[in-house]
């Protein structure tokens, strides 16, 4: 849905759309109706194009799923590094 923001002094009039607020700390507040469409998404890729800000939801990668599964088995990054080192030593 396209929207037009008309400004007069410090008043804002939103026509056909939803308003997102930029805080003094440069944080953008997304309307709940929009955020609900992306359950589980914590991060968005942000670009500008033609004077518009475009947000693209980033889903967790497959690598993140593998890390979580390994952690559930009690295997952490140091265990993986040790296994790789052991395997490389055997090849020589």
URLIN-V893124 format. One record per helix or strand of 2 or more residues. SS is the DSSP state (A for helix, B for strand). FROM is the first residue (numbers start at 1). TO is the last residue. If there is no record, write none. Layout:
SS | FROM | TO
SS | FROM | TO
This chain:
B | 4 | 8
B | 11 | 15
B | 21 | 22
B | 28 | 29
A | 32 | 35
B | 43 | 49
B | 52 | 58
A | 62 | 72
A | 77 | 91
